[in-house]
Structures are given as structure tokens and as C-alpha cells.
Amino acid sequence: MADNTNSGAPSDLSGKTEQFIENNSRNLVMAISGLAVLILGVVGYGKFVTEPAEAEGNENTWRAEQYFMMDSVDLALNGDGLYPGLYDIIDDHDGTKAAARARYELGTILRSQGDFEGAITAFDEAGLKDDVLSVIAQINIGDCQVELGDYAAAGKAFDRAASASMSSVGENYLAPIALYKGALVDIEKGNNGAAKDKLNRIVEDYPTSNLKATAEGLAATITR
């Protein structure tokens, strides 16, 4: 894509860093699964309502998350007869972190199956508080919007991801991805100036990114 500013952008948007996102998404899912329960306002409510709900959600979710990481899609979605799948976790543990993770994982699966609208809904409804997964979810939403041909919505999703990444521990990895994908959308929309600005940000602000050389090369071919 880097040597062509007008053709092939949609496929590159969903594929350029797909392996990076896929690998890191799954690892990060498990990384947040052990986070402490968020204590809400009233201590009593947190201790007697929130904590048990979170504990139960985590207890019921771990097996589905294992299946998700193993690419056992049917078992991840529908369970194995002993442990529930993602659909049941979302229904039975709504409002918990377990359900938020389940929606994120559901979105990942639906995207891989080509159900882009369903994936967008799942990512959007996850309401992730994690400052890495929430950014990855926005990038995924942008990719799905590209697949649906809605470049305006895709651009907004990538812009949200780039903005959110600024306060993420994964900024140096995630911001260049969001900016690069946003630049490709700008090119598709004919907004060459905006595209060049995003590419230059990658070069200037993230010099260690593996997208720096690609961004620099693409920026050099763009005339405002």
C-alpha cells in the first residue's frame, strides 16, 4: 500500500498489521483477566454485590477465553457443556469485566467471520476500561467500517483510537497503527493534506515504530 496512494487501501487497512493486533489482542485479554475488582463508591455495595458478581463472572469465563485463544471458535462462542460460552457470559454477567472481555472477544470472532456490523456492535458495547484493549477495539471498529465502505465512520474510529492511545501504556505501538490506518482512509477520501499530517506524526513522534519507514515513504508520494 505504501507505494500506491489511490488503490488497494481498504485491503491494507484490514491486513497491514492484522497479525500484530491478533497476537497482542489475545495475550492482552489474559493479561487483564486477573485485575482486581473495581470498588464502586459504597464499600458495602462493592463487597457484597460487585465483588461476588465479578468473581462469578471470572470463574465462568476462563474456559471460554482459553477456547478463544486456541481458535476453537464454536466452543468459545457456545461453551463445552460444562462451562458457558461467550454468548451466555454476556447474557448472564452483564455489567462485569468478564462480560466486557467476552464482548471484545466476540467482536474479534465476528470480524474474522466477516460479520462486520455484528463485530462493530460487540466492540462498541464492550465498554472496555483497559487503556490498551479499548484502543485496539477502536482500531478494529475502524477496520470493520472500512470493510463496509463507510470511510467517514472509519476515519472517526481511527481518530478516536489515535487520541485514546496518547494515554495508553501501548502508545508507541498503537498510535502509529491508528494514525497510519487513518491516513489511508484520508487518502481514499481525497484528504491528502490530512493524510500527510498523520504520516508525518508517525515519523516525528514515533521514530522507533516499525511503521516509520512505510509512513515516510508514503508521505513522500503525497501532494497536498
CYANA upper distance limits for C-alpha pairs under 8 A (distance plus 0.5 A):
  1 MET  CA      5 THR  CA      7.60
  1 MET  CA      7 SER  CA      8.25
  1 MET  CA      8 GLY  CA      6.96
  1 MET  CA      9 ALA  CA      6.77
  1 MET  CA     12 ASP  CA      6.76
  2 ALA  CA    214 THR  CA      6.46
  2 ALA  CA    215 ALA  CA      7.83
  2 ALA  CA    217 GLY  CA      7.21
  2 ALA  CA    218 LEU  CA      5.55
  3 ASP  CA    217 GLY  CA      8.00
  3 ASP  CA    218 LEU  CA      6.76
  3 ASP  CA    221 THR  CA      8.18
  4 ASN  CA      8 GLY  CA      8.12
  4 ASN  CA    218 LEU  CA      8.34
  5 THR  CA      9 ALA  CA      8.19
  5 THR  CA    184 LEU  CA      8.26
  5 THR  CA    187 ILE  CA      6.97
  5 THR  CA    188 GLU  CA      8.49
  5 THR  CA    218 LEU  CA      7.88
  5 THR  CA    221 THR  CA      8.08
  5 THR  CA    222 ILE  CA      7.85
  6 ASN  CA    187 ILE  CA      7.20
  6 ASN  CA    188 GLU  CA      6.85
  8 GLY  CA     12 ASP  CA      7.00
  9 ALA  CA     13 LEU  CA      6.48
  9 ALA  CA    184 LEU  CA      6.56
  9 ALA  CA    185 VAL  CA      7.94
  9 ALA  CA    188 GLU  CA      7.68
 10 PRO  CA     14 SER  CA      7.17
 10 PRO  CA    146 VAL  CA      6.52
 10 PRO  CA    147 GLU  CA      7.24
 10 PRO  CA    185 VAL  CA      8.47
 11 SER  CA     15 GLY  CA      6.56
 12 ASP  CA     16 LYS  CA      5.49
 13 LEU  CA    143 ASP  CA      6.74
 13 LEU  CA    146 VAL  CA      7.91
 13 LEU  CA    181 LYS  CA      6.16
 13 LEU  CA    184 LEU  CA      7.66
 14 SER  CA     18 GLU  CA      6.98
 14 SER  CA    143 ASP  CA      5.74
 14 SER  CA    144 CYS  CA      8.25
 14 SER  CA    146 VAL  CA      8.26
 14 SER  CA    147 GLU  CA      8.21
 15 GLY  CA     19 GLN  CA      8.37
 17 THR  CA     21 ILE  CA      6.83
 17 THR  CA    177 ILE  CA      8.00
 18 GLU  CA     22 GLU  CA      6.48
 19 GLN  CA     23 ASN  CA      6.49
 20 PHE  CA     24 ASN  CA      6.54
 21 ILE  CA     25 SER  CA      6.15
 21 ILE  CA    136 ILE  CA      7.77
 22 GLU  CA     26 ARG  CA      6.96
 23 ASN  CA     27 ASN  CA      6.95
 24 ASN  CA     28 LEU  CA      6.37
 25 SER  CA     29 VAL  CA      6.65
 25 SER  CA    133 LEU  CA      7.46
 25 SER  CA    136 ILE  CA      7.88
 26 ARG  CA     30 MET  CA      7.37
 26 ARG  CA     69 MET  CA      6.56
 27 ASN  CA     31 ALA  CA      6.86
 28 LEU  CA     32 ILE  CA      6.82
 28 LEU  CA    132 VAL  CA      8.50
 28 LEU  CA    133 LEU  CA      7.64
 29 VAL  CA     33 SER  CA      6.93
 29 VAL  CA    101 ARG  CA      7.54
 29 VAL  CA    133 LEU  CA      8.21
 30 MET  CA     34 GLY  CA      7.99
 30 MET  CA     65 GLU  CA      8.31
 32 ILE  CA    130 ASP  CA      8.12
 33 SER  CA     58 ASN  CA      7.97
 33 SER  CA     98 ALA  CA      8.22
 37 VAL  CA     50 THR  CA      8.37
 37 VAL  CA     51 GLU  CA      6.78
 37 VAL  CA     54 GLU  CA      7.27
 38 LEU  CA     46 GLY  CA      8.46
 39 ILE  CA     43 VAL  CA      7.45
 39 ILE  CA     46 GLY  CA      5.83
 39 ILE  CA     47 LYS  CA      8.36
 39 ILE  CA     50 THR  CA      8.10
 39 ILE  CA     51 GLU  CA      8.46
 40 LEU  CA     45 TYR  CA      7.93
 40 LEU  CA     46 GLY  CA      6.21
 40 LEU  CA     50 THR  CA      8.45
 41 GLY  CA     45 TYR  CA      8.48
 41 GLY  CA     46 GLY  CA      8.16
 42 VAL  CA     46 GLY  CA      6.91
 43 VAL  CA     47 LYS  CA      6.60
 44 GLY  CA     48 PHE  CA      6.52
 44 GLY  CA     49 VAL  CA      8.47
 45 TYR  CA     49 VAL  CA      5.86
 45 TYR  CA     50 THR  CA      6.96
 46 GLY  CA     50 THR  CA      5.06
 46 GLY  CA     51 GLU  CA      6.27
 47 LYS  CA     51 GLU  CA      5.87
 47 LYS  CA     52 PRO  CA      7.93
 48 PHE  CA     52 PRO  CA      7.04
 49 VAL  CA     53 ALA  CA      6.71
 50 THR  CA     54 GLU  CA      6.63
 51 GLU  CA     55 ALA  CA      6.55
 52 PRO  CA     56 GLU  CA      6.52
 53 ALA  CA     57 GLY  CA      6.58
 53 ALA  CA     93 HIS  CA      7.87
 53 ALA  CA     96 THR  CA      7.56
 54 GLU  CA     58 ASN  CA      6.61
 54 GLU  CA     96 THR  CA      6.26
 54 GLU  CA     97 LYS  CA      7.35
 54 GLU  CA     98 ALA  CA      7.55
 55 ALA  CA     59 GLU  CA      6.60
 56 GLU  CA     60 ASN  CA      6.73
 57 GLY  CA     61 THR  CA      6.52
 57 GLY  CA     89 ILE  CA      7.79
 57 GLY  CA     93 HIS  CA      6.35
 57 GLY  CA     96 THR  CA      7.39
 57 GLY  CA     97 LYS  CA      8.27
 57 GLY  CA     98 ALA  CA      5.86
 57 GLY  CA     99 ALA  CA      7.83
 58 ASN  CA     62 TRP  CA      6.73
 58 ASN  CA     98 ALA  CA      6.14
 60 ASN  CA     83 TYR  CA      6.89
 60 ASN  CA     84 PRO  CA      7.09
 60 ASN  CA     89 ILE  CA      7.85
 61 THR  CA     65 GLU  CA      6.79
 61 THR  CA     83 TYR  CA      8.32
 61 THR  CA     84 PRO  CA      7.77
 61 THR  CA     85 GLY  CA      8.12
 61 THR  CA     86 LEU  CA      8.15
 61 THR  CA     89 ILE  CA      7.26
 61 THR  CA     98 ALA  CA      6.95
 61 THR  CA    102 ALA  CA      8.30
 62 TRP  CA     66 GLN  CA      6.79
 63 ARG  CA     67 TYR  CA      6.88
 63 ARG  CA     76 ALA  CA      8.43
 63 ARG  CA     83 TYR  CA      6.99
 63 ARG  CA     84 PRO  CA      8.43
 64 ALA  CA     68 PHE  CA      6.64
 64 ALA  CA     75 LEU  CA      7.53
 64 ALA  CA     76 ALA  CA      5.13
 64 ALA  CA     77 LEU  CA      7.82
 64 ALA  CA     79 GLY  CA      7.05
 64 ALA  CA     83 TYR  CA      7.83
 64 ALA  CA     84 PRO  CA      7.38
 64 ALA  CA     85 GLY  CA      5.85
 64 ALA  CA     86 LEU  CA      6.88
 65 GLU  CA     69 MET  CA      6.74
 65 GLU  CA     76 ALA  CA      7.29
 65 GLU  CA    102 ALA  CA      8.39
 66 GLN  CA     70 MET  CA      6.74
 66 GLN  CA     76 ALA  CA      8.26
 67 TYR  CA     71 ASP  CA      6.68
 67 TYR  CA     72 SER  CA      5.49
 67 TYR  CA     73 VAL  CA      7.41
 67 TYR  CA     75 LEU  CA      6.74
 67 TYR  CA     76 ALA  CA      5.44
 68 PHE  CA     72 SER  CA      6.46
 68 PHE  CA     73 VAL  CA      6.78
 68 PHE  CA     76 ALA  CA      5.75
 68 PHE  CA    105 GLU  CA      7.74
 72 SER  CA     76 ALA  CA      6.53
 73 VAL  CA     77 LEU  CA      6.58
 73 VAL  CA    109 ILE  CA      7.79
 74 ASP  CA     78 ASN  CA      6.36
 74 ASP  CA     79 GLY  CA      7.97
 75 LEU  CA     79 GLY  CA      5.20
 75 LEU  CA     80 ASP  CA      6.10
 75 LEU  CA     85 GLY  CA      7.06
 76 ALA  CA     85 GLY  CA      5.69
 76 ALA  CA     86 LEU  CA      6.61
 77 LEU  CA     85 GLY  CA      5.14
 77 LEU  CA     86 LEU  CA      5.28
 77 LEU  CA     87 TYR  CA      6.46
 77 LEU  CA    106 LEU  CA      7.88
 78 ASN  CA     84 PRO  CA      7.07
 78 ASN  CA     85 GLY  CA      4.71
 78 ASN  CA     86 LEU  CA      7.02
 78 ASN  CA     87 TYR  CA      7.05
 78 ASN  CA     88 ASP  CA      7.97
 79 GLY  CA     83 TYR  CA      6.06
 79 GLY  CA     84 PRO  CA      4.87
 79 GLY  CA     85 GLY  CA      4.24
 79 GLY  CA     86 LEU  CA      7.90
 80 ASP  CA     84 PRO  CA      7.35
 80 ASP  CA     85 GLY  CA      7.92
 84 PRO  CA     88 ASP  CA      6.36
 84 PRO  CA     89 ILE  CA      6.99
 85 GLY  CA     89 ILE  CA      6.75
 86 LEU  CA     90 ILE  CA      6.64
 86 LEU  CA    102 ALA  CA      5.86
 86 LEU  CA    103 ARG  CA      7.90
 86 LEU  CA    105 GLU  CA      8.33
 86 LEU  CA    106 LEU  CA      7.24
 87 TYR  CA     91 ASP  CA      6.89
 87 TYR  CA    102 ALA  CA      8.31
 88 ASP  CA     92 ASP  CA      6.29
 89 ILE  CA     93 HIS  CA      6.02
 89 ILE  CA     94 ASP  CA      8.12
 89 ILE  CA     98 ALA  CA      7.97
 89 ILE  CA     99 ALA  CA      6.41
 89 ILE  CA    102 ALA  CA      7.32
 90 ILE  CA     94 ASP  CA      6.03
 90 ILE  CA     98 ALA  CA      8.50
 90 ILE  CA     99 ALA  CA      5.26
 90 ILE  CA    100 ALA  CA      8.16
 90 ILE  CA    102 ALA  CA      6.83
 90 ILE  CA    103 ARG  CA      7.25
 91 ASP  CA     99 ALA  CA      8.49
 93 HIS  CA     98 ALA  CA      7.62
 93 HIS  CA     99 ALA  CA      6.20
 94 ASP  CA     99 ALA  CA      6.08
 94 ASP  CA    100 ALA  CA      8.44
 95 GLY  CA     99 ALA  CA      7.07
 95 GLY  CA    100 ALA  CA      7.94
 96 THR  CA    100 ALA  CA      6.97
 97 LYS  CA    101 ARG  CA      6.69
 97 LYS  CA    128 LEU  CA      8.38
 98 ALA  CA    102 ALA  CA      6.63
 99 ALA  CA    103 ARG  CA      6.66
 99 ALA  CA    126 ALA  CA      8.02
100 ALA  CA    104 TYR  CA      6.88
100 ALA  CA    125 GLU  CA      8.32
100 ALA  CA    126 ALA  CA      4.99
100 ALA  CA    127 GLY  CA      6.83
100 ALA  CA    128 LEU  CA      6.53
101 ARG  CA    105 GLU  CA      6.67
101 ARG  CA    126 ALA  CA      7.39
101 ARG  CA    128 LEU  CA      7.92
102 ALA  CA    106 LEU  CA      6.49
102 ALA  CA    126 ALA  CA      8.35
103 ARG  CA    107 GLY  CA      6.60
103 ARG  CA    122 ALA  CA      5.69
103 ARG  CA    123 PHE  CA      6.88
103 ARG  CA    125 GLU  CA      7.59
103 ARG  CA    126 ALA  CA      5.64
104 TYR  CA    108 THR  CA      6.89
104 TYR  CA    122 ALA  CA      6.80
104 TYR  CA    123 PHE  CA      5.80
104 TYR  CA    126 ALA  CA      6.31
104 TYR  CA    137 ALA  CA      7.67
105 GLU  CA    109 ILE  CA      6.84
106 LEU  CA    110 LEU  CA      6.59
106 LEU  CA    119 ALA  CA      7.68
106 LEU  CA    122 ALA  CA      6.96
107 GLY  CA    111 ARG  CA      6.53
107 GLY  CA    118 GLY  CA      7.60
107 GLY  CA    119 ALA  CA      4.60
107 GLY  CA    120 ILE  CA      7.26
107 GLY  CA    121 THR  CA      8.10
107 GLY  CA    122 ALA  CA      5.39
107 GLY  CA    123 PHE  CA      5.90
108 THR  CA    112 SER  CA      6.87
108 THR  CA    119 ALA  CA      7.24
109 ILE  CA    113 GLN  CA      6.82
109 ILE  CA    119 ALA  CA      8.19
110 LEU  CA    114 GLY  CA      6.80
110 LEU  CA    115 ASP  CA      5.61
110 LEU  CA    116 PHE  CA      7.22
110 LEU  CA    118 GLY  CA      6.94
110 LEU  CA    119 ALA  CA      5.61
111 ARG  CA    115 ASP  CA      5.99
111 ARG  CA    116 PHE  CA      5.77
111 ARG  CA    118 GLY  CA      8.28
111 ARG  CA    119 ALA  CA      5.80
111 ARG  CA    144 CYS  CA      7.58
115 ASP  CA    119 ALA  CA      6.64
116 PHE  CA    120 ILE  CA      6.63
116 PHE  CA    144 CYS  CA      5.65
116 PHE  CA    145 GLN  CA      7.92
116 PHE  CA    147 GLU  CA      7.80
116 PHE  CA    148 LEU  CA      7.68
117 GLU  CA    121 THR  CA      6.87
117 GLU  CA    144 CYS  CA      7.86
118 GLY  CA    122 ALA  CA      6.75
119 ALA  CA    123 PHE  CA      6.61
119 ALA  CA    141 ILE  CA      8.04
119 ALA  CA    144 CYS  CA      7.97
120 ILE  CA    124 ASP  CA      6.42
120 ILE  CA    140 ASN  CA      8.33
120 ILE  CA    141 ILE  CA      5.82
120 ILE  CA    144 CYS  CA      7.24
120 ILE  CA    145 GLN  CA      8.46
121 THR  CA    125 GLU  CA      6.49
122 ALA  CA    126 ALA  CA      6.60
123 PHE  CA    127 GLY  CA      8.21
123 PHE  CA    137 ALA  CA      6.21
123 PHE  CA    138 GLN  CA      8.04
123 PHE  CA    140 ASN  CA      8.35
123 PHE  CA    141 ILE  CA      7.40
124 ASP  CA    137 ALA  CA      8.25
124 ASP  CA    141 ILE  CA      8.32
127 GLY  CA    134 SER  CA      8.15
128 LEU  CA    133 LEU  CA      7.40
128 LEU  CA    134 SER  CA      5.77
129 LYS  CA    134 SER  CA      6.99
130 ASP  CA    134 SER  CA      6.30
131 ASP  CA    135 VAL  CA      7.04
131 ASP  CA    164 ALA  CA      8.22
131 ASP  CA    165 SER  CA      7.99
131 ASP  CA    167 SER  CA      7.82
131 ASP  CA    168 SER  CA      5.56
131 ASP  CA    169 VAL  CA      7.65
132 VAL  CA    136 ILE  CA      6.88
132 VAL  CA    165 SER  CA      8.02
132 VAL  CA    168 SER  CA      6.47
132 VAL  CA    169 VAL  CA      7.45
132 VAL  CA    170 GLY  CA      6.54
133 LEU  CA    137 ALA  CA      6.48
134 SER  CA    138 GLN  CA      6.95
135 VAL  CA    139 ILE  CA      6.85
135 VAL  CA    161 ALA  CA      5.54
135 VAL  CA    162 ALA  CA      8.30
135 VAL  CA    164 ALA  CA      6.80
135 VAL  CA    165 SER  CA      6.66
135 VAL  CA    174 LEU  CA      7.91
136 ILE  CA    140 ASN  CA      6.65
136 ILE  CA    161 ALA  CA      7.91
136 ILE  CA    174 LEU  CA      8.04
137 ALA  CA    141 ILE  CA      6.70
138 GLN  CA    142 GLY  CA      6.76
138 GLN  CA    157 ALA  CA      6.16
138 GLN  CA    158 PHE  CA      7.20
138 GLN  CA    160 ARG  CA      7.48
138 GLN  CA    161 ALA  CA      5.88
139 ILE  CA    143 ASP  CA      6.79
139 ILE  CA    157 ALA  CA      7.09
139 ILE  CA    158 PHE  CA      6.26
139 ILE  CA    161 ALA  CA      6.52
139 ILE  CA    178 ALA  CA      6.84
140 ASN  CA    144 CYS  CA      6.70
141 ILE  CA    145 GLN  CA      6.69
141 ILE  CA    154 ALA  CA      7.72
141 ILE  CA    157 ALA  CA      6.91
142 GLY  CA    146 VAL  CA      6.76
142 GLY  CA    153 ALA  CA      7.65
142 GLY  CA    154 ALA  CA      4.68
142 GLY  CA    155 GLY  CA      7.31
142 GLY  CA    156 LYS  CA      8.16
142 GLY  CA    157 ALA  CA      5.43
142 GLY  CA    158 PHE  CA      6.19
143 ASP  CA    147 GLU  CA      6.88
143 ASP  CA    154 ALA  CA      7.27
144 CYS  CA    148 LEU  CA      6.84
144 CYS  CA    154 ALA  CA      8.19
145 GLN  CA    149 GLY  CA      6.71
145 GLN  CA    150 ASP  CA      5.74
145 GLN  CA    151 TYR  CA      7.15
145 GLN  CA    153 ALA  CA      6.81
145 GLN  CA    154 ALA  CA      5.47
146 VAL  CA    150 ASP  CA      6.20
146 VAL  CA    151 TYR  CA      6.21
146 VAL  CA    154 ALA  CA      6.25
150 ASP  CA    154 ALA  CA      6.70
151 TYR  CA    155 GLY  CA      6.43
151 TYR  CA    185 VAL  CA      6.70
151 TYR  CA    188 GLU  CA      8.30
151 TYR  CA    189 LYS  CA      7.78
152 ALA  CA    156 LYS  CA      6.97
153 ALA  CA    157 ALA  CA      6.78
154 ALA  CA    158 PHE  CA      6.76
154 ALA  CA    182 GLY  CA      8.23
154 ALA  CA    185 VAL  CA      7.81
155 GLY  CA    159 ASP  CA      6.59
155 GLY  CA    182 GLY  CA      5.99
155 GLY  CA    185 VAL  CA      6.57
155 GLY  CA    186 ASP  CA      7.73
156 LYS  CA    160 ARG  CA      6.63
157 ALA  CA    161 ALA  CA      6.69
158 PHE  CA    162 ALA  CA      6.60
158 PHE  CA    178 ALA  CA      5.67
158 PHE  CA    179 LEU  CA      7.39
158 PHE  CA    181 LYS  CA      7.33
158 PHE  CA    182 GLY  CA      5.84
159 ASP  CA    163 SER  CA      6.64
159 ASP  CA    178 ALA  CA      7.57
159 ASP  CA    179 LEU  CA      7.83
159 ASP  CA    182 GLY  CA      7.20
160 ARG  CA    164 ALA  CA      6.50
161 ALA  CA    165 SER  CA      6.45
161 ALA  CA    175 ALA  CA      7.85
161 ALA  CA    178 ALA  CA      6.45
162 ALA  CA    166 MET  CA      7.35
162 ALA  CA    174 LEU  CA      7.94
162 ALA  CA    175 ALA  CA      5.50
162 ALA  CA    176 PRO  CA      8.28
162 ALA  CA    178 ALA  CA      5.69
162 ALA  CA    179 LEU  CA      6.58
163 SER  CA    175 ALA  CA      8.40
164 ALA  CA    168 SER  CA      7.37
165 SER  CA    169 VAL  CA      8.39
165 SER  CA    170 GLY  CA      7.43
165 SER  CA    171 GLU  CA      5.42
165 SER  CA    174 LEU  CA      6.75
165 SER  CA    175 ALA  CA      6.03
166 MET  CA    171 GLU  CA      6.16
166 MET  CA    175 ALA  CA      7.64
167 SER  CA    171 GLU  CA      7.56
170 GLY  CA    174 LEU  CA      6.36
171 GLU  CA    175 ALA  CA      5.78
172 ASN  CA    176 PRO  CA      7.45
172 ASN  CA    206 TYR  CA      6.86
172 ASN  CA    209 SER  CA      7.41
173 TYR  CA    177 ILE  CA      7.41
173 TYR  CA    209 SER  CA      7.25
174 LEU  CA    178 ALA  CA      6.77
175 ALA  CA    179 LEU  CA      6.50
176 PRO  CA    180 TYR  CA      6.38
176 PRO  CA    202 ILE  CA      6.01
176 PRO  CA    206 TYR  CA      7.51
176 PRO  CA    209 SER  CA      7.47
176 PRO  CA    211 LEU  CA      7.27
177 ILE  CA    181 LYS  CA      6.65
177 ILE  CA    211 LEU  CA      8.09
178 ALA  CA    182 GLY  CA      6.49
179 LEU  CA    183 ALA  CA      6.56
179 LEU  CA    198 LYS  CA      6.04
179 LEU  CA    199 LEU  CA      7.41
179 LEU  CA    201 ARG  CA      8.42
179 LEU  CA    202 ILE  CA      7.60
180 TYR  CA    184 LEU  CA      6.88
180 TYR  CA    198 LYS  CA      7.33
180 TYR  CA    199 LEU  CA      6.81
180 TYR  CA    202 ILE  CA      8.17
180 TYR  CA    211 LEU  CA      8.40
180 TYR  CA    215 ALA  CA      7.49
181 LYS  CA    185 VAL  CA      6.90
182 GLY  CA    186 ASP  CA      6.72
182 GLY  CA    195 ALA  CA      7.78
182 GLY  CA    198 LYS  CA      7.97
183 ALA  CA    187 ILE  CA      6.74
183 ALA  CA    194 ALA  CA      7.57
183 ALA  CA    195 ALA  CA      4.59
183 ALA  CA    196 LYS  CA      7.55
183 ALA  CA    198 LYS  CA      6.35
183 ALA  CA    199 LEU  CA      7.09
184 LEU  CA    188 GLU  CA      6.86
184 LEU  CA    195 ALA  CA      7.35
185 VAL  CA    189 LYS  CA      6.78
185 VAL  CA    195 ALA  CA      8.40
186 ASP  CA    190 GLY  CA      6.61
186 ASP  CA    191 ASN  CA      5.35
186 ASP  CA    192 ASN  CA      6.90
186 ASP  CA    194 ALA  CA      6.95
186 ASP  CA    195 ALA  CA      5.73
187 ILE  CA    191 ASN  CA      6.05
187 ILE  CA    192 ASN  CA      5.97
187 ILE  CA    195 ALA  CA      6.59
191 ASN  CA    195 ALA  CA      6.80
192 ASN  CA    196 LYS  CA      6.58
192 ASN  CA    222 ILE  CA      7.06
192 ASN  CA    223 THR  CA      7.31
192 ASN  CA    224 ARG  CA      5.87
193 GLY  CA    197 ASP  CA      6.76
193 GLY  CA    223 THR  CA      8.20
193 GLY  CA    224 ARG  CA      5.45
194 ALA  CA    198 LYS  CA      6.90
195 ALA  CA    199 LEU  CA      6.79
195 ALA  CA    219 ALA  CA      8.39
196 LYS  CA    200 ASN  CA      6.51
196 LYS  CA    219 ALA  CA      5.88
196 LYS  CA    222 ILE  CA      7.33
196 LYS  CA    224 ARG  CA      8.34
197 ASP  CA    201 ARG  CA      6.71
198 LYS  CA    202 ILE  CA      7.06
199 LEU  CA    203 VAL  CA      7.04
199 LEU  CA    215 ALA  CA      5.62
199 LEU  CA    216 GLU  CA      7.18
199 LEU  CA    218 LEU  CA      8.17
199 LEU  CA    219 ALA  CA      6.49
200 ASN  CA    204 GLU  CA      6.51
200 ASN  CA    215 ALA  CA      7.79
200 ASN  CA    216 GLU  CA      7.48
200 ASN  CA    219 ALA  CA      7.51
201 ARG  CA    205 ASP  CA      5.93
201 ARG  CA    206 TYR  CA      7.86
202 ILE  CA    206 TYR  CA      5.62
202 ILE  CA    207 PRO  CA      7.50
202 ILE  CA    209 SER  CA      8.17
202 ILE  CA    211 LEU  CA      8.02
202 ILE  CA    212 LYS  CA      6.51
202 ILE  CA    215 ALA  CA      7.29
203 VAL  CA    207 PRO  CA      5.95
203 VAL  CA    212 LYS  CA      5.65
203 VAL  CA    213 ALA  CA      8.16
203 VAL  CA    215 ALA  CA      7.28
203 VAL  CA    216 GLU  CA      6.77
206 TYR  CA    212 LYS  CA      7.66
207 PRO  CA    212 LYS  CA      6.62
208 THR  CA    212 LYS  CA      7.63
211 LEU  CA    215 ALA  CA      6.43
212 LYS  CA    216 GLU  CA      6.51
213 ALA  CA    217 GLY  CA      6.59
214 THR  CA    218 LEU  CA      6.66
215 ALA  CA    219 ALA  CA      6.49
216 GLU  CA    220 ALA  CA      6.80
217 GLY  CA    221 THR  CA      7.35
218 LEU  CA    222 ILE  CA      7.27
